[in-house]
């Protein structure tokens, strides 16, 4: 199949990947756009993994005040160079993350940062729900613990910023969004920390 410039351009607009990568992905999939997107996403994840150990000592602190001035967020997003930190695209990413935090109220950046108290509380809630479920009555303790662990994975997608579905595109997590930008900008990007203020809290 002939891969036209417009097909490559459309794929680039959808994924943000380079022209050569888009063309190669379309060739590999014989013009199938959805399969090409999957290939590019896998490459992006691989590319991000290679950059994960690189020092991200530059970046920005982005602020977002929600309309009505009842919720405000400050977030630190790091990259490797001052050059990337000054780009409009990097600032837009930081602003999107700040806006997402305002809307979705995560408690931490990643699951390793969730406090032991919150984890214990959530596990107790799950166990309490299971204790009232007749189907769970005769299950052995190790099976119950496994089910609790599985349900906790779901809880982390509400608590942890990197695992939450992005408010602008719920099919994509914040981690996916950052990974996509790492592949596009060619630098390691890290969401370091945030603070969220809400009137009355």
Secondary structure, DSSP 8 states (H G I E B T S, - for coil): ----HHHHHHHHHHH---HHHHHHHHHHTTT-HHHHHHHHHHHHHHHHHHHTTS---EEEEEEEE-TTSSEEEEEEEEES-HHHHTSHHHHHHHHHHHHHHHHH--SBSSGGGS-HHHHHHHHHHHHHHHHT-GGGTT--HHHHHHHHHHHHHHHHHHHBGGGSEETTEEEEEHHHHHHHHHHHH-S--EEEEEEEEETT-
